[in-house]
Amino acid sequence: MASSFSARLSLHVILLSVDLLLLSSVVTPSPGFYSAIFNFGDSLTDAGNLAFFSGVKAPASRPPYGETYFHRPTGRFTDGRIILDFIAQAMRLPLVPPYPAGRGRHNFAKGANFAVAGARAIGNAFYEAEGFNITWEDYSLGTQLKWFDQLLQSSSPSVLAAHDILNQSLFMVGEIGINDYNHVLLDDRPIDSVRAYVAPVVHAIGSAIDALVRTGATMVVVSGMFPVGCIPVFLAKFQTQDAGAYDPATGCLKWLNEFSQHHNVLLRRQLGRLRQAHPRATIVYADIYGALMSIYASPRRFGMTSPLMACCGGEGPYHFNFSVGCGDPTSTWCGDPWSYICWDGKHLTEAAYHVIAHAILDGSYTEPPQTLM
């Protein structure tokens, strides 16, 4: 059994190494094409900010998070690298340091990552006005933009404030929005009440992009919503005996994926308006929904054998348990995360992030088609 696992591990390392070499040879831009990367978002691109705020309380601060690549927890909510890491490596830039976790220790001349797990697109004042009991910190896009402004104000002109530096930087926004919907979706509210939040969420994303462009950003990549109906936390929550609720080709919940697509339609329209308002800026839509659905439709083509299961979690449907999260003493993890799309029931594996990053870098899932090279 151990020798079989070692053989599979060795094969995976070889295949991944070859894949990364191909990625570098095909989509790596000339060194210096982008001088820096600035990222805004939630747990899908958080590289350690929530861990900085929460310490050991953050799940991603505990093993087996980080085991695949870093061999230790780094605050990333996955087993290894996230999309942002692959993009930085392909562009021959250092991994983007977290902010404010990196304040005082890093030179942000090569960029900063403002994403925080649990972040919402909309600030807490909106939800207070809606009558919600606020139990979360406000790490929204508005807060992240304030951090970015503070970074600009505190940096010397030769590092960040110069307009030509921002011109040469890649700005990435998202994925963000799922946390705005989570507290409504998981509270058993009707889907129509969840849909009512899509327009304000998309408006908040658009406002953030508008602010970045007005500050000096000329290249902005904006990620859409992933296929929510394929993620174990939602598959477990909304499990049903109604076979018609599931896509027969993938096993994903159709109505939840339709919700994701609704968000993405509105977001793409918003980006179209922003392109008209800022014709000198390049605003690119990253279709992570389409990139992921290509894996769910043909998982074995990507080496995935357990597309709907969580690699790390507790006993329950789809290896997900609301009471036992990944990293808890009684949780278990698969040992071969490259065979899975989902890591902990809510976030993706390094292997899935690698596929998405490749699709963004080579322009195969961007609108308009745009290679980041």
RACORUR-V38263 format. One record per residue. N is the residue number from 1. SS is DSSP state (@ for helix, = for strand, . for the rest). PSI is psi in radians with two decimals (* if undefined). OMEGA is omega in radians with two decimals (* if undefined). Layout:
BEGIN
N:SS:PSI:OMEGA / N:SS:PSI:OMEGA
END
This chain:
BEGIN
1:.:-0.80:-3.14 / 2:@:-0.71:-3.13 / 3:@:-0.61:3.09 / 4:@:-0.74:3.13 / 5:@:-0.76:-3.13 / 6:@:-0.69:3.13 / 7:@:-0.75:3.13 / 8:@:-0.66:3.13 / 9:@:-0.77:3.13 / 10:@:-0.75:3.14 / 11:@:-0.73:-3.13 / 12:@:-0.75:-3.13 / 13:@:-0.75:3.13 / 14:@:-0.82:-3.12 / 15:@:-0.71:-3.14 / 16:@:-0.68:3.12 / 17:@:-0.76:3.10 / 18:@:-0.77:-3.13 / 19:@:-0.75:-3.12 / 20:@:-0.60:3.06 / 21:@:-0.73:3.09 / 22:@:-0.71:3.13 / 23:@:-0.78:-3.13 / 24:@:-0.71:-3.08 / 25:@:-0.48:-3.06 / 26:@:-0.75:-2.94 / 27:@:0.00:-3.13 / 28:.:2.18:3.10 / 29:.:2.94:3.05 / 30:.:2.46:3.14 / 31:.:2.34:3.12 / 32:.:-0.02:-3.14 / 33:.:-0.82:2.97 / 34:.:2.31:-3.11 / 35:.:-0.38:-3.07 / 36:=:2.82:3.06 / 37:=:2.28:3.05 / 38:=:2.23:-3.02 / 39:=:2.48:3.12 / 40:=:2.38:-3.13 / 41:.:-2.66:-3.09 / 42:.:-2.59:-3.01 / 43:.:-0.35:3.12 / 44:.:-0.35:3.11 / 45:.:0.19:3.07 / 46:.:2.22:3.14 / 47:.:0.31:3.07 / 48:.:0.02:-3.10 / 49:@:-0.80:3.14 / 50:@:-0.65:3.11 / 51:@:-0.61:3.09 / 52:@:-0.76:-3.13 / 53:@:-0.69:-2.98 / 54:@:-0.28:-3.12 / 55:@:-2.40:-3.06 / 56:@:-0.21:3.11 / 57:@:-0.44:-3.14 / 58:.:2.22:-3.14 / 59:@:-0.65:-3.08 / 60:@:-0.01:3.06 / 61:@:-0.01:-3.08 / 62:.:2.63:3.01 / 63:.:2.67:0.11 / 64:.:0.30:3.05 / 65:.:2.36:3.10 / 66:.:-0.02:-2.99 / 67:.:-0.60:-2.98 / 68:.:-0.79:-3.02 / 69:.:-0.87:-3.06 / 70:.:-0.32:-3.14 / 71:.:0.42:3.07 / 72:.:2.76:3.07 / 73:.:2.40:3.14 / 74:.:0.04:-3.03 / 75:.:-0.07:3.05 / 76:.:2.39:-3.09 / 77:.:1.08:3.14 / 78:.:-3.13:-3.14 / 79:.:-0.19:-3.09 / 80:.:-2.06:-3.10 / 81:.:2.73:3.07 / 82:.:3.03:-3.12 / 83:@:-0.80:-3.09 / 84:@:-0.66:3.13 / 85:@:-0.77:3.14 / 86:@:-0.70:-3.14 / 87:@:-0.77:3.12 / 88:@:-0.76:-3.13 / 89:@:-0.69:3.12 / 90:@:-0.52:3.14 / 91:.:0.12:3.11 / 92:.:0.65:3.03 / 93:.:2.70:3.07 / 94:.:2.75:3.07 / 95:.:2.36:-3.01 / 96:.:2.11:-3.07 / 97:.:2.50:3.10 / 98:=:2.64:3.10 / 99:.:2.27:0.22 / 100:.:0.13:-3.14 / 101:.:-0.50:-3.07 / 102:.:-0.01:-3.10 / 103:.:2.29:3.10 / 104:.:-0.19:-3.11 / 105:.:-0.31:-3.04 / 106:.:2.64:2.95 / 107:.:2.09:-3.06 / 108:@:0.36:3.14 / 109:@:-0.43:3.14 / 110:@:0.15:3.07 / 111:=:-3.13:3.14 / 112:=:2.60:3.13 / 113:=:1.99:-3.09 / 114:.:-0.04:-3.06 / 115:.:2.44:3.12 / 116:.:2.31:3.08 / 117:.:2.36:-3.12 / 118:.:-0.09:-3.10 / 119:.:2.49:3.06 / 120:.:2.77:3.07 / 121:.:-0.65:-3.05 / 122:.:2.49:-3.14 / 123:.:2.87:-3.04 / 124:@:-0.49:-3.12 / 125:@:-0.63:3.13 / 126:@:-0.80:-3.08 / 127:@:-0.52:3.04 / 128:@:-0.73:3.11 / 129:@:-0.47:3.12 / 130:.:-0.09:3.10 / 131:.:0.23:3.13 / 132:.:2.58:3.02 / 133:.:1.85:-3.03 / 134:.:2.05:3.13 / 135:.:0.14:-3.07 / 136:.:2.68:3.07 / 137:.:2.64:-3.14 / 138:.:1.58:3.05 / 139:.:0.53:-3.03 / 140:.:3.06:3.10 / 141:@:-0.64:3.11 / 142:@:-0.74:3.10 / 143:@:-0.76:-3.13 / 144:@:-0.63:3.07 / 145:@:-0.61:3.07 / 146:@:-0.72:3.09 / 147:@:-0.73:3.13 / 148:@:-0.76:3.12 / 149:@:-0.71:3.10 / 150:@:-0.67:3.11 / 151:@:-0.74:3.11 / 152:@:-0.73:-3.08 / 153:@:-0.55:-3.06 / 154:@:-0.18:-3.09 / 155:.:2.62:3.09 / 156:.:2.64:-3.12 / 157:@:-0.53:-3.10 / 158:@:-0.27:-3.11 / 159:@:-1.01:-3.00 / 160:@:-0.64:-2.90 / 161:@:-0.41:-3.12 / 162:.:2.36:-3.06 / 163:@:-0.61:-3.09 / 164:@:-0.43:3.08 / 165:@:-0.77:3.11 / 166:@:-0.60:3.09 / 167:@:-0.56:-3.06 / 168:.:0.12:-3.09 / 169:=:2.61:3.03 / 170:=:2.20:3.09 / 171:=:2.30:3.14 / 172:=:2.29:-3.14 / 173:=:2.06:3.07 / 174:.:3.06:0.12 / 175:.:2.44:3.01 / 176:.:2.58:-3.09 / 177:.:-0.51:-3.08 / 178:@:-0.60:3.13 / 179:@:-0.46:3.03 / 180:@:-0.56:-3.11 / 181:@:-0.44:-3.03 / 182:@:-0.83:-3.03 / 183:@:-0.29:3.07 / 184:@:-0.79:3.14 / 185:@:-0.82:-3.05 / 186:.:-0.02:3.11 / 187:.:0.26:3.07 / 188:.:0.54:3.09 / 189:.:2.68:3.14 / 190:.:2.59:-3.10 / 191:@:-0.53:3.12 / 192:@:-0.61:3.12 / 193:@:-0.51:3.08 / 194:@:-0.73:-3.14 / 195:@:-0.47:-3.12 / 196:.:-0.35:-3.12 / 197:.:-0.16:-3.07 / 198:@:-0.82:-3.11 / 199:@:-0.86:3.10 / 200:@:-0.58:3.08 / 201:@:-0.83:3.14 / 202:@:-0.65:3.10 / 203:@:-0.72:3.12 / 204:@:-0.71:3.09 / 205:@:-0.78:3.12 / 206:@:-0.70:3.13 / 207:@:-0.66:3.12 / 208:@:-0.73:3.12 / 209:@:-0.75:3.11 / 210:@:-0.75:3.14 / 211:@:-0.71:3.14 / 212:@:-0.76:-3.14 / 213:@:-0.72:3.12 / 214:@:-0.46:3.09 / 215:@:-0.47:3.13 / 216:.:-0.05:3.11 / 217:.:2.35:3.11 / 218:.:-0.20:3.11 / 219:=:1.92:-3.08 / 220:=:2.19:3.07 / 221:=:2.17:-3.05 / 222:=:2.10:-3.12 / 223:=:2.44:3.05 / 224:.:-3.03:3.14 / 225:.:2.49:3.07 / 226:.:2.93:3.14 / 227:.:1.63:-3.07 / 228:@:-0.58:-3.09 / 229:@:-0.05:3.14 / 230:@:-0.03:-3.03 / 231:.:2.31:-3.03 / 232:@:-0.67:-3.12 / 233:@:-0.66:-3.14 / 234:@:-0.60:3.06 / 235:@:-0.67:3.12 / 236:@:-0.73:-3.11 / 237:@:-0.71:-3.03 / 238:.:0.48:3.11 / 239:.:2.39:-3.08 / 240:.:2.72:3.08 / 241:.:-0.09:-3.14 / 242:.:1.79:-3.10 / 243:@:-0.47:-3.12 / 244:@:-0.23:3.14 / 245:@:-0.25:-3.05 / 246:=:2.54:3.02 / 247:.:2.06:-3.07 / 248:.:-0.40:-3.11 / 249:.:-0.46:-3.05 / 250:.:-0.40:-3.04 / 251:.:0.10:3.13 / 252:.:2.69:3.09 / 253:=:2.11:-3.04 / 254:@:-0.78:-3.03 / 255:@:-0.55:3.10 / 256:@:-0.66:3.08 / 257:@:-0.58:3.06 / 258:@:-0.59:3.07 / 259:@:-0.78:3.09 / 260:@:-0.74:-3.13 / 261:@:-0.62:3.09 / 262:@:-0.79:3.06 / 263:@:-0.81:-3.07 / 264:@:-0.62:3.09 / 265:@:-0.82:3.14 / 266:@:-0.66:3.13 / 267:@:-0.75:3.13 / 268:@:-0.65:3.07 / 269:@:-0.73:3.12 / 270:@:-0.74:3.13 / 271:@:-0.60:3.07 / 272:@:-0.74:3.10 / 273:@:-0.67:3.13 / 274:@:-0.61:3.09 / 275:@:-0.67:3.10 / 276:@:-0.65:-3.13 / 277:@:-0.46:-3.10 / 278:.:1.24:-3.05 / 279:.:-0.34:-3.12 / 280:.:-0.18:3.11 / 281:.:2.61:3.05 / 282:=:2.01:-3.11 / 283:=:1.98:-2.99 / 284:=:2.32:3.04 / 285:=:2.16:3.09 / 286:=:2.00:-3.05 / 287:.:1.32:3.14 / 288:@:-0.38:3.04 / 289:@:-0.90:-3.12 / 290:@:-0.71:-3.13 / 291:@:-0.74:3.14 / 292:@:-0.68:-3.14 / 293:@:-0.47:3.07 / 294:@:-0.55:3.09 / 295:@:-0.80:-3.13 / 296:@:-0.58:-3.13 / 297:@:-0.58:-3.12 / 298:.:1.15:-3.02 / 299:@:-0.67:-3.08 / 300:@:-0.44:3.08 / 301:@:-0.44:3.14 / 302:@:0.18:3.13 / 303:.:0.28:-3.12 / 304:.:2.26:3.12 / 305:.:-0.21:-3.13 / 306:=:1.17:-2.97 / 307:=:-0.52:-3.06 / 308:=:-0.04:-3.12 / 309:=:2.61:2.99 / 310:=:2.43:3.09 / 311:.:-0.75:-3.06 / 312:=:2.21:-3.14 / 313:=:-2.83:-3.13 / 314:.:3.04:-3.12 / 315:.:2.31:-3.13 / 316:.:3.07:3.12 / 317:@:2.38:-3.13 / 318:@:0.39:-3.10 / 319:@:0.71:3.12 / 320:.:2.40:3.12 / 321:.:2.21:-3.10 / 322:.:-0.37:-3.10 / 323:.:-0.30:-3.10 / 324:.:1.77:-3.12 / 325:.:2.90:3.07 / 326:.:2.32:-3.12 / 327:.:-0.25:3.05 / 328:.:2.69:-3.10 / 329:.:-0.57:-3.09 / 330:.:0.05:3.13 / 331:.:2.82:3.08 / 332:=:2.70:3.07 / 333:=:2.74:-2.85 / 334:.:-0.56:-3.09 / 335:.:-0.29:3.09 / 336:.:1.13:-3.05 / 337:@:-0.34:3.10 / 338:@:-0.22:3.09 / 339:@:-0.01:-3.05 / 340:=:2.62:3.00 / 341:=:-0.67:-3.07 / 342:=:2.37:-3.12 / 343:.:-1.07:-2.99 / 344:.:0.34:-3.13 / 345:.:-0.30:-3.13 / 346:.:-0.51:-3.07 / 347:.:2.85:-3.02 / 348:=:2.89:3.07 / 349:.:2.86:3.04 / 350:@:-0.68:-3.11 / 351:@:-0.73:3.12 / 352:@:-0.73:3.11 / 353:@:-0.60:3.11 / 354:@:-0.77:3.12 / 355:@:-0.78:-3.13 / 356:@:-0.77:3.14 / 357:@:-0.74:3.11 / 358:@:-0.76:-3.11 / 359:@:-0.57:3.09 / 360:@:-0.77:-3.08 / 361:@:-0.73:-3.09 / 362:.:-0.01:3.05 / 363:.:0.12:-3.08 / 364:.:-0.37:3.08 / 365:.:0.84:3.05 / 366:=:2.71:-3.14 / 367:=:2.05:-0.11 / 368:.:2.83:3.13 / 369:.:2.17:-3.03 / 370:.:2.01:3.04 / 371:.:2.37:3.13 / 372:.:1.13:-3.07 / 373:.:*:*
END
